Amino acid sequence: MKKHFLAAIILILAIVSCKGPEQKYTDWLYKYMPLPDRMHYGRSYWEENVRKTLETREKMAWDIPEREFRHFVLPLRVNNETLDDFRTVYADTLCARVKGMSIADAALEINHWCHEQATYAPSDARTSAPEATVLRGLGRCGEESVLTVAALRAAGIPARQVYTPRWAHTDDNHAWVEVFTGDGWHFMGACEPEPALDMGWFNGAVSRAMILHTKVYGDYNGPEDVIQRTPCYTEINVIRGYVPARRTNVTVTVDGKPAEGAKVSFRIYNYAEFYSVVTYETDSRGHAALDTGLGDMLVFAWKDGRFGFAVAGSENTSVELSHHFGEEFSEELDIVPPPENPLRTGATPEMIAANATRLALEDGIRLSHNHDNPAVAAFRANYPSRADEIIGSLSAKDYTDVSYEVLEDALLGTGSERIEIEHLRPYRKAILESGEVMDLQDRNAVMQWCRDNILIDNAHNPQNLRTSPEAVWRERKADSLAFKIFYVALCRTLGIDASYDLVTGTVESKAPKGLLRPASDKYFRDWTLTRVGESGTSLLDYEETGLPEVLEVEEGYYLLTTGRRMADGSVLARLEFFNVKGGEDKILNPVVRISSDRPSVIGSMDAEALFLKDGAAAPQSLLSATGRGYFLVAVMGHRDEPTSHARTELEAAAPLLNSWGRPVVILGKTRPAGLQNAVYGTDVAVMESLGKEKLPVVALCDSFGRIVYITEGYNTSLASDLESIIP
């Protein structure tokens, strides 16, 4: 008996030891694989992609260390995108394009290929798969960087998406790409190729960042500062690779003694919210620490019903848990971002000019591509009577990547397809054909069935990836969010009305409600509302436009945050903590602090600087076009992300600028809509007069040549800036 047992052990060990590289690497992916990826894609999918990756590794023969290969080439997942067949479809094309190049040159060339496929356009929060971004030809920065990382990895080059979760000096965030070339990591703008590495339009903006991070697949041990480790990924902070940084140390006390086990949230002001970038738990000394840029953050700490906060603007900050949940009070805070010190680039003017010429050619290549989704055309042909109804409910992004199966599945139901921001997948047919739940008559019965049959697993989806209702139905597993989405999907399949509340993240809440009547509709611009409690804080995610006149909110403790962004990027913030009781009906008055200073002169320019007005035969001066008094001048770029934001912001500010009545001079190919007093033309000498180098440039000047406001490059707070400084 012992002999047989020993022989079996030897056989098992022999089988394990005979595992080839393909099986070993596939097993490694499975070891850290998030639950939704396990549920959506079978093992053959992962094996096929590993096989292609190893084939590329041998063919390209890059000198890549095992650590960088395992964590930054092998994984398909970049962030929270839908996965697809991009690697197996495009690997050969990309390898052929860069054959014989150095890794650095190959990375730049692949970025040019990505620019031929897609360019920047803002969109919703769902992150498209790389192939969908190629098909659409458009993507926000998160999608452009996912595409570029996927392309680099497909060619065997280590790459990762790096992003600032929120800018400190302006609203919004940004994502880009880092590549490992053998001598370390270097950055570049995704789908925005420059003539050299470590160069992008954001060289100035990134110098003002407070935190730069990335999620690395698996248990990664590299030289970077580790923010957190999870069962699926390691989150690292790469701020020190870009700018001077400090170790921001926080000591939390309660009644003057160290508060061990207190939660400490590091927060950046952005879109009228103090956004939490990372939350730690204090050690026995009450300490927590994070590598940050050299500006201000808000540190919010809490434990056992008490909380406190402080502005962290130096190496050491103390927070006393001096407040109790439910206490009503307000406090004003001044937040100062890091100063701008643009990262140096190594490109010559000749290289930049040649690259610009190439980019124009690539724009033509991209525009020549067919961006139609064949699934939509096929569905329209096969189901003409319902095609308009179903296809018309799709967003622009859904229109690009929706499958025929999803459209056909929609024939079995009514109402909106999307529940939250999950990728659309068919689910109704599988549920209905089973006959298992057809006797469920109402929402209570559906909820009870879900509780009895669906296993909740939050540990293996720390990134909060979306799981489709079909996968939950098939596997009978879900994280908490997927459980809610599945519940709504099951109700709708059975003809029972149900919805997911995008504002609060709830599906069936019976908590008492109160009514708030906001005195301002400028949500996310001037103010936000956050639920506060022992579990942390939760922002009420209302739409930026179309805020309801009456907000129905659950009874509880709330934080009203307001802020005014100044021209230098600093913020005049105010926090107001208050309670809402069930049945209460009250006015909500967001108090936005204002500066007591009128616009002051910050520089000078030549009011006689020349530009060529549209339709004119010869240049003329700004003064001749604007007359005496104040005027706004905007020198725009073309087809780049900063200019796209500038156009959007000027269009948002159009009502203000139109009522102001003064001329707005727009120079360049990008033309914002809705400006009644606009003068359009081409720059001749204005940019030089303003003394700036980066487009777009927007300046408020007067006919004496005085500048009272100016911004260049990336600025998503332009509209609110103008509101605060227009005379």
C-alpha positions in Angstrom: 0.0 0.0 0.0 2.8 2.4 0.9 4.5 1.5 -2.4 1.4 2.5 -4.4 1.0 5.7 -2.4 4.7 6.6 -2.9 4.5 5.8 -6.6 1.4 8.1 -6.9 3.3 11.0 -5.2 6.2 10.5 -7.5 4.0 10.5 -10.6 2.2 13.7 -9.5 5.6 15.4 -8.9 6.8 14.2 -12.3 3.7 15.6 -13.9 4.1 19.0 -12.2 7.7 19.2 -13.0 7.0 18.5 -16.7 4.8 21.6 -17.0 5.8 23.6 -20.0 6.2 27.4 -20.0 2.7 27.8 -21.5 1.0 26.0 -18.6 3.3 27.6 -16.0 2.5 31.1 -17.2 -1.2 30.4 -17.5 -1.3 29.0 -14.0 0.5 32.2 -12.8 -2.2 34.3 -14.5 -4.9 32.2 -12.8 -3.2 32.6 -9.4 -4.0 36.4 -9.4 -6.9 36.5 -11.8 -9.9 38.7 -10.6 -13.2 36.9 -10.3 -14.9 38.5 -13.4 -12.0 37.4 -15.7 -12.3 33.8 -14.5 -16.1 33.9 -15.1 -16.1 35.6 -18.5 -13.2 33.8 -20.2 -12.4 30.1 -20.3 -8.9 28.6 -19.8 -8.5 28.1 -23.6 -8.6 31.9 -24.0 -5.8 32.5 -21.6 -3.7 29.6 -23.0 -4.1 31.0 -26.5 -2.9 34.4 -25.5 0.0 33.0 -23.4 1.0 30.9 -26.4 1.1 34.0 -28.6 3.0 35.9 -26.0 5.7 33.3 -25.8 5.9 33.1 -29.6 6.4 36.8 -29.8 9.0 36.7 -27.0 11.1 34.2 -29.0 10.6 36.0 -32.3 11.5 39.5 -31.2 14.3 38.4 -28.8 14.0 41.6 -26.7 16.3 41.4 -23.6 13.5 41.6 -21.0 14.1 40.6 -17.4 11.7 37.9 -16.1 10.1 40.3 -13.6 9.3 42.8 -16.2 8.1 40.1 -18.6 5.8 38.5 -16.1 4.2 41.6 -14.8 4.2 44.0 -17.8 4.1 41.8 -20.9 2.3 38.6 -20.0 -1.0 40.1 -18.5 -3.8 41.1 -20.9 -5.5 43.3 -18.3 -4.3 46.9 -18.2 -6.9 48.5 -16.0 -10.7 48.0 -15.9 -11.3 47.5 -19.6 -13.3 44.7 -21.3 -10.9 42.1 -22.5 -10.8 41.0 -26.2 -8.6 39.2 -28.8 -6.4 42.2 -29.5 -3.1 40.4 -28.8 -3.8 37.4 -31.0 -5.2 39.6 -33.8 -2.5 42.3 -33.9 0.7 40.8 -32.5 2.1 39.8 -35.9 1.2 43.2 -37.5 3.0 45.1 -34.7 6.0 42.8 -34.6 6.5 43.2 -38.4 6.3 47.0 -38.1 9.1 47.3 -35.5 11.3 44.4 -36.6 15.0 45.2 -36.2 14.4 48.4 -34.0 15.6 49.0 -30.5 13.0 48.8 -27.8 12.9 52.6 -27.4 12.5 53.2 -31.2 9.9 50.4 -31.4 7.9 51.9 -28.6 7.8 55.3 -30.4 6.8 53.5 -33.6 4.0 51.6 -32.0 2.7 54.8 -30.5 2.5 56.1 -34.1 0.5 53.0 -35.1 -1.9 53.7 -32.2 -2.3 57.3 -33.4 -3.3 55.9 -36.8 -6.0 54.0 -35.0 -7.5 56.4 -32.5 -7.5 59.9 -31.2 -8.8 61.7 -28.1 -12.5 62.2 -27.5 -14.2 62.5 -24.0 -16.8 59.8 -23.3 -18.5 57.9 -20.4 -16.8 56.1 -17.6 -17.0 52.6 -19.2 -13.6 51.6 -20.6 -13.7 50.1 -24.0 -11.6 47.1 -25.1 -8.6 47.9 -27.3 -10.2 46.5 -30.4 -13.4 48.6 -29.8 -11.3 51.7 -29.5 -9.6 50.9 -32.8 -13.0 50.3 -34.4 -14.4 53.6 -33.1 -11.3 55.5 -33.8 -11.8 57.5 -30.6 -11.1 57.1 -26.9 -10.7 59.1 -23.8 -7.2 59.1 -22.2 -7.9 55.9 -20.2 -8.9 54.1 -23.4 -6.0 55.5 -25.5 -3.5 54.3 -22.8 -5.1 50.9 -22.5 -4.8 50.5 -26.3 -1.2 51.7 -26.4 -0.2 49.4 -23.5 -2.0 46.5 -25.2 -0.1 47.2 -28.4 3.3 47.4 -26.7 2.7 44.2 -24.8 1.5 42.5 -28.0 4.9 43.3 -29.5 6.7 41.9 -26.4 7.6 45.3 -24.9 7.0 45.8 -21.1 4.4 48.6 -20.6 2.1 49.9 -18.0 -0.6 52.6 -17.7 0.3 55.4 -15.3 -2.2 57.9 -14.2 -2.9 60.7 -11.7 -6.3 59.8 -10.1 -6.9 63.6 -9.9 -4.9 66.6 -10.8 -4.2 69.0 -7.9 -4.1 72.2 -10.0 -7.1 71.7 -12.2 -10.1 69.4 -12.4 -10.2 66.0 -14.1 -7.4 63.3 -14.3 -5.2 61.8 -16.9 -3.6 58.6 -18.0 -0.5 57.8 -20.1 2.0 55.1 -20.7 5.4 54.0 -19.4 7.6 51.6 -21.3 10.6 49.6 -20.0 13.5 50.0 -22.5 16.2 48.2 -20.5 17.7 51.3 -18.8 14.5 51.9 -16.8 11.0 53.2 -17.3 10.2 56.1 -19.7 6.8 57.8 -20.4 4.9 58.9 -23.4 1.4 60.2 -24.3 -0.9 57.4 -25.4 -1.9 57.7 -29.1 -0.1 61.0 -29.0 3.4 60.2 -30.4 6.2 62.6 -29.8 9.7 62.4 -31.4 11.3 61.2 -28.2 10.5 59.4 -25.0 9.8 61.3 -21.8 7.9 63.9 -23.7 4.2 64.8 -23.8 1.8 67.8 -23.7 1.5 67.0 -20.0 5.1 67.7 -19.1 4.1 70.8 -17.3 0.9 69.4 -15.7 2.6 66.3 -14.4 5.1 68.5 -12.5 2.1 69.6 -10.4 0.8 66.1 -9.6 0.4 64.9 -6.0 0.3 61.2 -6.7 1.0 59.0 -9.8 0.2 55.4 -9.6 -0.5 52.1 -11.5 -1.9 48.7 -10.7 0.5 45.9 -11.5 -0.9 42.4 -12.2 0.1 39.9 -9.5 2.3 40.2 -6.4 5.0 42.6 -7.7 8.2 43.4 -5.9 10.0 46.3 -7.6 11.8 49.4 -6.5 8.7 51.6 -6.4 6.7 52.7 -3.4 3.9 50.2 -2.8 0.5 51.7 -2.0 -1.3 48.5 -1.4 -1.2 44.7 -2.1 -4.4 42.8 -3.0 -5.0 39.2 -4.0 -5.0 40.3 -7.7 -2.7 43.3 -8.1 0.0 45.5 -6.5 -0.7 49.2 -6.6 2.5 51.2 -6.8 3.3 54.9 -6.6 5.7 56.2 -9.3 5.7 59.9 -8.3 9.4 59.9 -7.5 10.2 59.0 -11.1 8.8 62.3 -12.3 9.1 65.1 -9.7 10.6 66.0 -6.4 8.5 64.3 -3.7 8.1 64.1 0.0 7.1 61.4 2.4 3.9 62.8 3.8 3.7 61.4 7.4 0.4 61.6 9.3 0.0 61.1 13.1 -3.5 60.5 14.3 -4.4 61.0 17.9 -7.5 60.8 20.0 -7.6 62.6 23.4 -3.9 63.3 22.8 -2.9 59.6 22.5 -1.9 57.7 19.3 -5.0 56.3 17.6 -4.0 52.8 16.4 -6.2 51.3 13.7 -7.7 54.6 12.6 -8.5 54.9 8.9 -6.6 57.7 7.1 -7.7 58.9 3.7 -5.4 61.1 1.6 -7.5 63.4 -0.6 -7.0 65.8 -3.5 -9.4 68.6 -4.2 -11.0 68.1 -7.7 -14.4 68.9 -9.2 -15.6 70.4 -5.9 -14.8 67.2 -4.0 -11.9 66.0 -1.8 -11.3 62.8 -3.8 -9.7 59.9 -1.8 -6.7 58.6 -3.6 -5.7 56.0 -1.0 -6.8 55.0 2.5 -4.5 53.4 5.1 -4.9 52.2 8.6 -2.6 53.6 11.3 0.0 51.6 13.1 0.5 51.3 16.9 2.0 54.8 16.9 -1.0 56.3 15.1 1.2 56.7 11.9 0.4 56.5 8.2 2.5 57.8 5.3 2.4 58.3 1.5 4.8 59.6 -1.1 3.3 62.7 -2.6 4.1 65.8 -4.6 5.0 69.1 -2.9 1.5 70.5 -2.6 -1.4 70.4 -0.2 -3.7 67.4 0.4 -6.6 66.9 2.8 -6.1 64.1 5.3 -9.4 62.7 6.7 -9.2 60.2 9.6 -11.8 58.4 11.6 -12.3 55.7 14.3 -15.0 54.6 16.7 -17.5 57.4 15.9 -14.9 60.2 15.9 -13.1 61.9 13.1 -10.8 64.7 12.2 -9.0 66.3 9.3 -6.2 68.6 8.4 -4.4 70.1 5.4 -1.1 68.2 4.8 1.3 70.5 3.2 4.6 69.4 4.7 6.4 66.2 5.7 4.6 65.9 9.1 0.9 66.4 9.8 -1.1 65.8 12.9 -4.8 64.9 13.0 -6.8 64.9 16.2 -10.1 63.0 16.2 -11.8 65.9 17.8 -15.3 65.6 16.1 -18.1 63.1 16.5 -20.3 61.8 13.6 -23.5 63.8 13.7 -21.8 67.0 14.9 -22.8 70.0 12.8 -20.1 72.6 12.0 -18.2 74.2 9.1 -14.6 75.0 8.4 -12.7 76.9 5.6 -9.5 75.5 4.1 -7.0 77.0 1.6 -5.4 74.4 -0.7 -2.2 75.1 -2.6 -1.0 72.7 -5.4 2.6 72.1 -6.3 4.3 74.8 -8.4 4.8 74.1 -12.2 8.2 73.1 -13.3 7.8 71.3 -16.7 9.9 68.2 -17.2 12.7 68.7 -19.7 12.5 67.0 -23.1 15.3 66.0 -25.4 13.7 66.7 -28.8 15.1 69.3 -31.2 12.9 71.8 -33.1 13.6 69.8 -36.2 12.5 66.6 -34.7 9.3 68.3 -33.4 8.5 69.7 -36.9 9.1 66.4 -38.6 6.9 64.7 -36.1 4.1 67.2 -36.6 4.2 66.5 -40.4 3.9 62.8 -39.7 1.0 63.3 -37.3 -1.0 65.1 -40.0 -0.5 62.1 -42.4 -1.6 59.7 -39.6 -4.8 61.7 -39.1 -5.6 61.0 -42.7 -4.9 57.3 -42.3 -7.2 57.1 -39.2 -10.0 59.0 -41.0 -9.9 56.6 -43.9 -10.7 53.6 -41.7 -14.2 52.1 -41.7 -15.6 52.7 -38.2 -19.0 50.9 -38.8 -20.0 48.1 -36.5 -21.2 45.2 -38.8 -23.3 43.7 -36.0 -25.5 46.8 -36.0 -26.1 46.6 -39.8 -26.9 42.9 -39.6 -29.4 43.4 -36.8 -31.1 46.3 -38.7 -31.4 44.1 -41.8 -32.8 41.1 -39.9 -35.2 42.9 -37.5 -36.3 46.2 -39.2 -39.4 46.6 -37.1 -37.6 46.9 -33.8 -34.1 48.0 -34.9 -34.6 51.7 -34.5 -36.0 51.2 -31.0 -33.2 49.0 -29.7 -30.3 50.5 -31.6 -31.5 54.0 -30.7 -31.1 53.3 -27.0 -27.4 52.7 -27.4 -24.7 55.2 -26.5 -22.1 56.1 -29.1 -19.6 53.8 -27.4 -22.1 51.0 -27.2 -22.9 51.4 -30.8 -19.3 50.6 -31.6 -18.8 47.5 -29.6 -22.2 46.0 -29.1 -22.5 42.4 -30.4 -25.3 40.9 -32.5 -26.1 38.6 -29.6 -26.7 41.5 -27.3 -29.1 43.2 -29.8 -31.0 40.0 -30.4 -31.2 39.3 -26.6 -32.7 42.8 -26.2 -35.7 41.6 -28.3 -36.8 39.5 -25.3 -37.2 42.5 -23.0 -38.1 46.1 -22.7 -36.5 49.1 -21.1 -32.9 50.2 -20.9 -30.2 47.7 -21.6 -27.6 49.3 -19.4 -27.9 48.9 -15.6 -24.7 50.5 -14.4 -21.6 50.9 -16.5 -21.1 47.2 -17.3 -20.2 46.0 -20.8 -23.4 44.8 -22.5 -23.6 41.1 -22.8 -26.7 38.9 -23.5 -28.4 37.4 -20.5 -32.2 37.1 -20.9 -32.2 34.1 -23.2 -30.2 31.9 -20.8 -32.4 32.9 -17.9 -35.7 32.4 -19.7 -34.8 29.1 -21.3 -33.9 27.5 -17.9 -37.4 28.0 -16.6 -35.9 28.0 -13.1 -37.2 31.4 -11.9 -40.4 31.9 -13.9 -42.5 31.6 -10.7 -41.0 34.7 -9.1 -43.7 37.4 -9.0 -42.2 40.5 -7.4 -39.0 42.2 -6.3 -39.0 40.7 -2.8 -39.2 37.2 -4.2 -36.4 38.0 -6.7 -34.2 39.4 -4.0 -34.8 36.4 -1.8 -33.9 34.0 -4.6 -30.7 36.0 -5.3 -29.7 35.8 -1.6 -30.4 32.1 -1.5 -28.6 31.2 -4.7 -25.7 33.7 -5.4 -22.5 33.4 -3.4 -20.9 36.8 -2.6 -17.2 37.0 -3.1 -15.7 40.5 -2.7 -12.1 39.4 -1.9 -11.3 38.4 -5.5 -12.4 41.6 -7.3 -10.6 44.4 -5.5 -10.5 46.5 -8.7 -14.3 46.5 -8.8 -14.4 45.1 -12.4 -17.9 44.7 -13.7 -19.4 41.2 -14.0 -22.1 40.5 -16.5 -25.5 39.1 -15.3 -25.1 36.1 -17.6 -21.8 35.1 -15.9 -23.4 35.5 -12.4 -26.4 33.4 -13.6 -24.0 30.7 -14.9 -21.5 30.6 -12.1 -23.8 31.7 -9.2 -21.1 33.9 -7.9 -20.8 37.7 -7.6 -19.2 40.6 -5.8 -21.6 43.0 -4.1 -21.9 45.3 -7.1 -22.4 42.5 -9.5 -25.1 41.1 -7.2 -27.0 44.3 -7.4 -26.7 44.5 -11.2 -27.8 40.9 -11.5 -30.8 41.5 -9.3 -32.0 44.3 -11.6 -31.3 42.2 -14.7 -33.3 39.3 -13.3 -36.2 41.5 -12.4 -36.3 43.1 -15.9 -36.1 39.7 -17.5 -39.1 38.6 -15.6 -41.0 41.8 -16.5 -40.6 43.3 -13.0 -39.7 46.9 -12.7 -36.4 47.5 -11.0 -33.4 49.9 -11.3 -30.0 50.6 -10.0 -29.6 54.1 -8.4 -26.4 55.5 -10.0 -26.3 58.3 -7.5 -26.3 56.3 -4.3 -25.3 52.8 -5.6 -28.4 51.1 -4.1 -31.2 49.0 -5.6 -33.8 48.6 -2.8 -33.4 51.1 0.0 -36.1 51.4 2.7 -34.2 53.9 4.8 -36.1 57.1 5.7 -35.7 59.9 3.2 -35.2 63.7 3.6 -35.6 66.4 0.9 -32.9 68.9 0.1 -33.5 71.9 -2.2 -30.2 73.1 -3.5 -29.9 76.8 -4.1 -27.3 76.2 -6.8 -27.3 73.8 -9.8 -23.5 73.9 -10.3 -22.9 70.4 -9.0 -19.3 69.2 -9.5 -18.3 72.8 -10.4 -19.0 74.7 -7.2 -20.2 72.0 -4.7 -20.7 68.3 -4.0 -22.6 66.3 -1.4 -21.0 63.3 0.4 -22.5 60.7 2.9 -20.2 60.4 5.9 -20.1 57.5 8.4 -18.1 54.7 10.1 -17.7 52.9 6.7 -16.1 56.0 5.2 -17.4 58.6 2.8 -19.6 58.1 -0.3 -20.1 60.8 -2.9 -23.6 61.3 -4.2 -22.8 61.0 -7.9 -25.4 63.3 -9.6 -25.0 64.2 -13.2 -23.0 67.4 -13.9 -25.9 68.7 -15.9 -29.6 68.4 -15.1 -29.4 68.4 -11.3 -32.8 67.7 -9.8 -34.5 70.6 -8.2 -35.2 68.5 -5.1 -32.7 65.9 -3.9 -34.2 62.9 -2.1 -31.5 61.5 0.2 -31.4 58.9 2.9 -31.5 60.0 6.5 -27.9 60.4 7.8 -24.8 62.6 8.2 -23.6 64.6 5.2 -20.7 66.8 4.1 -21.3 69.7 1.8 -18.0 70.6 0.0 -17.6 73.9 -1.9 -14.6 75.4 -3.6 -13.4 78.1 -5.9 -10.4 77.4 -8.1 -8.1 80.4 -8.4 -6.1 81.2 -11.5 -2.9 79.8 -10.0 -4.6 76.5 -9.3 -5.1 77.0 -5.6 -8.5 76.5 -4.0 -10.7 78.4 -1.5 -12.6 75.4 0.0 -15.3 75.1 2.6 -16.6 72.0 4.5 -20.0 72.0 6.1 -21.1 68.9 8.1 -24.9 68.5 8.7 -27.6 66.0 9.4 -30.6 65.0 7.3 -33.6 63.5 9.1 -36.4 61.4 7.7 -39.3 63.5 6.4 -37.2 66.7 6.7 -37.5 69.3 3.9 -34.7 71.9 3.9 -32.9 74.4 1.7 -29.3 73.4 0.8 -27.2 76.5 0.4 -23.7 75.9 -1.0 -21.6 78.8 0.2 -18.8 79.3 -2.3 -15.9 81.5 -1.0 -14.7 84.3 -3.2 -11.5 86.3 -3.3 -11.7 89.8 -2.0 -9.2 90.9 -4.6 -10.3 92.2 -8.0 -8.4 90.9 -11.0 -4.9 92.2 -10.7 -2.4 92.8 -13.4 -0.1 89.8 -13.7 1.8 90.6 -16.9 1.8 92.5 -20.1 1.5 91.9 -23.9 1.4 93.9 -27.1 -2.2 94.9 -27.8 -1.0 95.8 -31.3 0.1 92.1 -31.9 -1.0 91.0 -35.4 -3.4 88.2 -36.5 -5.1 87.4 -39.8 -8.8 87.7 -39.5 -10.9 85.2 -41.4 -11.6 86.6 -44.9 -9.1 89.4 -44.6 -6.3 90.0 -47.1 -3.8 91.3 -44.6 -3.0 91.0 -40.9 -4.4 93.5 -38.4 -3.8 94.3 -34.8 -5.8 92.9 -31.8 -6.6 96.5 -30.8 -8.2 97.2 -34.2 -10.5 94.2 -33.8 -11.4 94.6 -30.2 -11.5 98.3 -29.5 -10.8 99.8 -26.1 -11.4 97.9 -22.9 -11.1 94.2 -21.9 -11.0 91.3 -24.4 -10.4 87.6 -24.3 -8.0 86.0 -26.7 -7.6 82.2 -27.2 -4.9 80.8 -29.4 -6.0 77.2 -30.0 -4.2 74.0 -30.9 -5.6 71.3 -33.2 -6.8 67.8 -32.4 -5.0 67.5 -29.1 -6.5 66.8 -25.7 -5.7 70.2 -24.0 -7.3 72.0 -27.0 -10.4 69.7 -26.8 -10.9 70.6 -23.2 -10.3 74.3 -23.9 -13.0 74.2 -26.6 -15.4 72.5 -24.3 -14.7 74.9 -21.5 -15.2 78.0 -23.7 -18.5 76.6 -25.0 -19.6 76.1 -21.4 -18.7 79.7 -20.6 -20.5 81.0 -23.7 -23.5 82.4 -21.8 -21.2 84.3 -19.5 -19.0 85.6 -22.3 -22.1 86.6 -24.4 -23.6 88.6 -21.6 -20.2 90.2 -20.9 -20.4 91.6 -24.4 -16.7 92.1 -25.0 -14.8 90.6 -28.0 -13.5 87.0 -27.9 -10.7 86.5 -30.3 -10.3 82.8 -31.4 -7.1 82.0 -33.3 -6.5 78.6 -34.9 -8.4 75.8 -36.6 -10.4 74.8 -33.4 -13.5 76.9 -33.2 -15.7 76.8 -30.1 -19.4 77.1 -30.8 -22.0 79.5 -29.3 -19.8 82.6 -28.9 -21.8 85.6 -30.1 -18.9 88.1 -29.9 -16.2 85.9 -31.4 -13.6 87.2 -33.9 -12.0 84.3 -35.8 -8.6 84.2 -37.4 -5.0 82.9 -37.6 -2.2 83.9 -35.2 0.6 86.0 -36.7 2.3 87.4 -33.6 -0.1 87.1 -30.7 1.4 83.9 -29.2 4.8 85.6 -29.2 3.4 88.7 -27.5 1.8 86.6 -24.8 5.2 85.0 -24.1 3.9 81.5 -24.0 4.9 78.2 -25.7 2.2 75.6 -25.1 -1.2 75.6 -26.8 -3.9 76.4 -26.1 -3.4 79.8 -24.5 -6.4 81.8 -23.2 -5.8 85.3 -21.8 -7.9 88.1 -20.5 -6.3 91.4 -21.5 -7.1 95.0 -22.0 -6.3 97.5 -24.7 -3.4 98.9 -22.6 -1.7 95.5 -23.0 -2.2 94.4 -19.4 -2.9 90.7 -18.7 -5.1 90.0 -15.7 -5.5 86.2 -16.4 -3.7 83.7 -18.5 -3.6 79.9 -18.8 -1.7 77.7 -21.2 -1.9 74.0 -22.0 -4.2 71.7 -20.1 -6.9 73.4 -17.9 -10.3 71.8 -17.3 -11.3 74.6 -14.9 -11.3 77.4 -17.5 -15.0 78.0 -17.4 -15.1 78.5 -13.6 -11.9 80.5 -13.9 -13.6 82.9 -16.3 -16.6 83.2 -14.0 -14.4 84.3 -11.1 -12.4 86.9 -13.0 -14.6 88.4 -15.8 -15.0 92.0 -14.7 
